Amino acid sequence: MNTFGLIIHGTTKGVDDLYVSENFKEIKQSEDIEKTVIDERNLSTKLANQSDVYTLQLTSNYRVYSLVVTDAYLTDLVGRAGFYAIRLYVPKKYPLPNIENFLQKINTKYLEFENNETPKENQNYDDLLKFDLLLEIKQQNFIHLNSNEDAFCYYNPINSNLSTVFNSKNLPFFKNVYAFNEEKALSPEIIKSLGLKSFNETNEHIKEVLLYNNDRVLKELKINNILVDFNKNETELNVLLKEGDVLEYNTTDEPKFQQGFGLIVTISKKYVAPPKPPKPPKSSNKPDFFKEYGIYILMMIMVVVIGYYSWTIFFPKPEPVSNTLTGKEIVPIEDVKNDTISTILFEIDSTQNPKKVYKTNYPKLEKYRFSVDNNKWSFKNTERNNTYVVFFKTNLDDIIKKDTLDFNDDKKKEFFKNLEDKAGVKIEEKEIVIETNKEASKKETVKQTSTKGKNENSTDTKQTPNKNQESPEKNILKKRKTIDK
């Protein structure tokens, strides 16, 4: 059982703490925590236009997911637009799905305490902060340049699906990432004018470089001529680069920096040729080569010459026969080689009907089948098993690595485009689903009670919630209860 940290603060007499969980009271003043408790009046209240804002911050140890409420009734002491922020502190190795649901549940409970005028010391959110994480997610440690830039994106209030954005691997490029309500917040042009970068535009120009340091000779690593920290004992290092970034490195046996090109860079020891054994000194008593072997060489030459002329005398070369009857030139038949398949084309596998299953003849990919059902993709390796598993875009990297495919970014885009065009269904980025404990799952989803412009809690599904229709989470919980019984 894991207990996450919670801090609620807002504008009452300035910016005050409204609630701090017990496990964070001692470390609240630490630099890692203190820098995340920021005054949202500088950006959120100005740009949100009295709507909810979701934010994400990365620290040395935590992923900080926040809900910033900027309703009209929230003001500070001098009548300016105010806010209160709910900040959930999750260990960095646990990127959570459906984070907006967790934050809205905490917000609902906070409003209940406020309406009942419950004293701060009597408020308790422990039942919402305990998560039974059955599977530890080992998040890759990416090497990158630190940045003080903020980024923004928009969310749909009906179906926000923020997990895709807030668990993206290029988050380290920004200090804060803001998600604004697309129906109420200000336009992108205005937000950009305040210095924020478009998260989606930046995400299209990020690449990941894999460094193999099997000999552990990597000494220093630079990005754009700036030294970056890394673990010298690691044999595989993942580096995130923006478009135009220059990666350089040197080794323990080669201090001169050299550039790393491509998506895979192998760093090896410098090869040093073994020294040649010294030649023995010439003896003055040793006879000259031609004096010792000259007679034998002449005899061999004479035998070759005599043999050649004897052959030409007894076996004369026949005259060439011209093909005078047809007048056509005789051309030897050469082996015909098939052109190498260079384009990834997909076709329906007719043996798999009625499902829509697609295959390709591209080398090393012909053993895979890609199926789409209810707008969800899955795939299988026909040489290993007969079971389909969920297919996301990130699964292509596993296939490339296992089958040693020579794929660059353009080749990946070609793969996804041709498969999506063939089926007419988009392939999603990978989401990590983590189940909550039985105690938390038995609780009913509480409807959002915000006073203005709020919609019901959004889920990862792409359907609009229906009051008379139970959410997918409740259906899953009912199935689990049945299994438990």
N, C-alpha and C positions, 0 to 999 in steps of 0.2 A: 504494500500500500504506500503510495506517494502523496505527500501533502505539498501543494504548491503555495506560493506566497501571494498575498493580496494587499494592495494599497488603494484606498479611495480618498481622493482629495479634490478640493474645489474652492470656489471663490465665496468665502463668507466674510472674513476680515483679512482680506488679501488672498493668499493661496494657503489654505490650511489642510491638515490631515483630518479626514472624516472617519477613517478606519484604517488600522494596520493590524494584520494577522499576527498572532503570537510568535510564530517562527521568524518574523521579520523585524520585530521590535528592536532586537540587539544589533542587527546589521543595517537598519534603515539609514543610518548616517554614513555608511561606507560609500566610497566613490562609485562603485559598481551599481549601487541602487540609487544614490542621490541624484546622479545625472539623468535618470529616467523620469524623475518627478518634475516635469517642466510646466511652465505657465502656458496653457493652451490659448490664452487670449492673443498671443502674438500671431498665430496663424489660423487655428481651427475655427475660432469664433468669427473671424473675419471672412473666411472662405466658405464655411459650411452653410451659411444662410439659414440658421436655426434648424439644422438637421444633425443626425448622429454622424460621428466620424470614427472610423476604426484606424488604429495605428499599430505599427510593429517597430520595435527597437531591438537590436542585438547588443549584448554586453559580453564580457569575458565568460560569464557563466550562465546567462539567462537569455531566453526569448521572452520579450515583454509584449504581450498582447493587450491592447487598450481599447476601451469604448469611451469616447468623449461625447457627453451630452451637452448640447448648446441650445436648449429651448429658450423661448422668449422670456419666460418668467425668471430665468437665471440671470441675475445681475450682481455686480460687485457693490462696494460701499458707495461709490460715486455714480451709480446708475449705468455703468458700461455693461456691454454684453458679457455675461459670465459663463461658467461651465462647472461641471464636475466630471472627473475622470475615474474610471474603474480600470486598474492595471493588474493583470494576472501574470505572475512570474513563474515561468516554466523552465526547467533545466534545458540547456541548449540542445541536448541529444534527443529531446522529445518534441518534435514538431507535431502539433495537435491538429486534427481535422475539425470541421464544424465549430471553429473557435467563436464565431459570432453568436452561436447558440449558448455557449458557456457564459459569455459576457452578458447576454441579455437575461439569463437566469439570475445572475448575481445582481444585475440592475433591478430586476423585479423585486428581489428580496430586500434590497436597499430601500426602495421606495416604500415597501410595506413597513420597514422599521421607521422611516421618516414620518409616514402618515400616522403611525401609532405613537410617535414621539418617544421611541425607545432610546434610552441613553446609549451613547457610543460604547461604553464599557460593557453593556449588556447585549450588544449585537454579536451574532455568531454566524459565520458562513462555512464552518468546517465541513458540513455535509456536501457542499459544492466544491470543496477544494481537495477532496480525497479521490484519487483516480487509481484504479487497479490496472496498471500497465502490464499486460501479460507478455508483451514482446518489446524488448529494448531495441530502439531504433538507433543504429550506429550511423550517425550523420557524418558525412565526410568532412574532414578539416581542410578547407580550401585555403590556399595561399593567395593573397591579394593585397592590393594597395589600400590602405585605410583612407576613408573619405569623410568629409564634414558636410556633404551635400544631402539635401532632402529630396525625396521623390514623391510623386502622387499618382493615383489612378482613381477610377470611378467604380462603384458597385451598383448593381441593380437592387433596389429595396425589396423586390419580390423574390429574387433568387440571387443572393449576393455571391455565393461560392468563393469566399475569400481565401480558402485554404490553398488554392492554386497559387495565389499571389504571395501570401504570407509564409509559405513554405518553399519558395523558390530559392534556387542555389545562388542567385546573383544578388541576394539581399545584402551581403557584406559591403557592396559598393556604396551603400547609403547609410547615413546616420539615423534617419527616420523615414518610414514609408507611410504616407497618409492615403486612406481610401475614403473618398467623398461620395455622397449620394448624388447619382447622376441626374436626378430629377430636380434637385434643389440647389446644389452647390454652384459656385460661379464657373464660368467657362474656362477651358484649358488655357486660352491666351492670357487671361487675367492671372491665373495661378502661375503660369510660367514667368510672367513679368515680375513676380515676387521672388524669383530665383529657384523655384522648384523644378526638378527634371521630370519628364514623363517616364514613368517606370516601364510601360509597355514598349516605348520606342528604344529605350536603353537595352531592354532585354533581348531585342533582336540583334544586337551587335556584341554579344558576349560569347566567348569561346573558352573551352576547358582544355588545358594542355596537361598531359600525363608525363611526368618525369620518372624514368627508371634509374634508380641509384643503387643498383645491385652490388657494386663494388664499394659503396659508401665512400666515394672519393669526392663528392660534391662539397665544395668549401664555402662559396658565397653565391647568392642569387640576387639578381637585380631585375626590377621592372621599371622601365623608363629611367634608368640610371639611378634608381633609389633602392638601397639594400632592403630586403625583406627577410623576416625571421622564418626559420623552418627547422624541423627536427632532423638532425644529421644522421640519426640512426634509422630513419625510415627508408625503405627500399623503393616505395612508390609515393610520389608527391603529386597532388592535384593543384594546378595553378589556374586561377580565373583571370582572364585578360579581356579588356575592352578592345574594340576595333582600333587598330593603330598602335597598341601597346607593344613595346619591344622587350623581349625576355633575353637576359644574358646570364652567364654563369662561368665560374672557373672551378678548377679542381685542385686537389692537394699536390698533384704532380705537374700541373700546368696552370701557373698563376695568371696567365693572360686570359682576359674575358673573351668569350665567344658567344655568338647569338644562337638561340634555340629556335629552329624552324619546324613548322608542322604541328600536328596535334599530339604526336608521340615523340619524345626526345629521350634517347638512351645515352647515359653518361657512363663511360668506361675508363679503365686505367689506360694510361698512355703506353703504347707498345714500344718496348726497347729491344732491339735486335741483340741476340747474344754475341759476345765478342768472338771473332774468328781466331782459331789457334794459330800461333806464329809459324811461319814457314821455316823448315830446317835450313840451316846455312848450306850453300853449295860447297861441295868438296872439290878442291883443285885437282884431285886425282881421278875424278869421275870422267870417263871418256865423253867426247862430243856425241850428241844424239845421232847425227847423220853418219858419223864415222862408225857408230855401233850398229845402226839399223838401216842404213842407206841401201845396202845390197839387197835386203829383203823387200824394201819398198819397190825397187826397180823390177825385181822378179814378179811382184804382184801386178804391176802395170803391164808388163809384157804378156802375162797370162790373159789379162782382160782384153788387150788389143787383139791377140791371136784368136781368142774365142769369138770376139765380135765379128771379125772378117770371115771366120770359118762359118758362122751362122748365116751370114748374108750370101755366101756362095752356095751352100747346100739347101738353104730355105729362103729363096728370094721372096720379096714382098709382092703379093698379087696386085694387079691393077684395079683401081676402084671401078665398080660397076655403076654406071649412071642409069637412072630410071627414065629411059627414053620413051617408054610406052605411055606413061601418064603425064610426064612433064611436071609432076608435083614433087615438092620438096618433102622429104621424110622428116618428120619432127618427132622427137621422143615424147612419150606421154609422161607428164609429171603428176605427182600426187596432188590431189585437190584438197586443200585445207579449208575447213570451215572458218568463216569469219568469227572472231571472238565476239561474244554477246556483250555489248557495252551499255545497253539501255534496259532499265528495269521495267518490264511490261507485265501486267497482271491479266489473268483470265479466270473465268468461273470454272471451278472443278466440278464437272457434271456428275461425278461419282458420289458427291456429298449432298445432293438434293434431299429434302427441300431447303436446307439451310443455304445461305449465301456464303460459299467458301471460295476463296481465291488462292491461286498459286502463280508462281513465276518460274521461268526457265533460267533465270539468272544464276550463274555458277555459285554453288554452295548454299543457295536459297531455295533450290527446287524441292528440298525435303520438308520445307515449312508450309503450313496451311494457315490462312488468316480468315477468320469467320466473323461475321457481323450479325447480331441478333438484338432487336430492340434498341438499335443505335449504340450498342456496346460491342467493342472489339475484343476478340480472344484469338489465341494462336496455339499451335502445337508443333512439335518436332516429330514427324512420322517415323523417324528411325529409332526413337527412344521410347515414346509412349503414345497412347491413343486418347489422351485427355487434354481438352482445351483449357488454357489458363488465360486470365485477363491480360489484355495487351494494351500497353500505353506506349507513348513515344519513347520513353526511357528504356523500354525493353529492347529496342533496336540496338542500343549500345552493348547490351549483354550478348546479343546474337553476333554483332561485329567482333567482339572480343573472343567469344568461344570459337567462331569459325574463321578467325583471322582475315576478315574482309578488309580490303583496302578502300575504305569509305571516308571521304571528306564531308564537310558540311553541305556542299552542293549535292553530293550523292544521296545524303540523308533526305534533303528536301525533295529530291526527285522521287525517292522511295515513297515518302508520305503523300506527295501530291498525286502520283499515279494511282496509288492504292485508294486514296480518298476520292479521286475523280471517278474511278471505276465503280466504287460502291455507293458514292454519293453520301457518305457518312464521315464526319471528322473523327480523327484519332485524338484522344485526350492526353494531356500530360498526366504523369503518374501521381495518384493520391495515396497517402498512407493512412489507413483506417485503423484506429486503436479503440478497442472496446473498453467501456467503463465497467466498474464492478457491479455486482448484482444489486447491492444496496442502492447505488445511484441510479441504476437502470429502472428500478421499480417505481421511482418517483415520476409523476406526470410532468409533462412539459408545460411550463407556466406561460401563459400568453403575455406578450409584451404589453405593458400598461402605460407607455409614454403618452403624454397628453397631446402632442401635436405631430402630425406627419409621420407617425410610426406605423409600420406594418407588422404583421405577425412574424415570429422568428423564422428566418430563412434557413433553408436546408441545402445540402449538396445536390439534391435532385433538381431536375430542370422543369418540374411541374409546378404550377401555381397552387398554393395551399387552398384547401376547401374546408369550410367549417364543419361540414358533415362527414368529412373523410378523414380518417386517422392518418397521422404522419407515418412515413416508412420506419422511423425509429421506434414508434409504439408497436407496429406490427412485428418488428424484430424482437422487441422485449417480450411480447406475448408468446412468441415461439420459444424463447428461452425459458419462460416460466413453465411452459408445457414440458419441455425437456427436463427441467429441474424436478418437476413432480414425478 
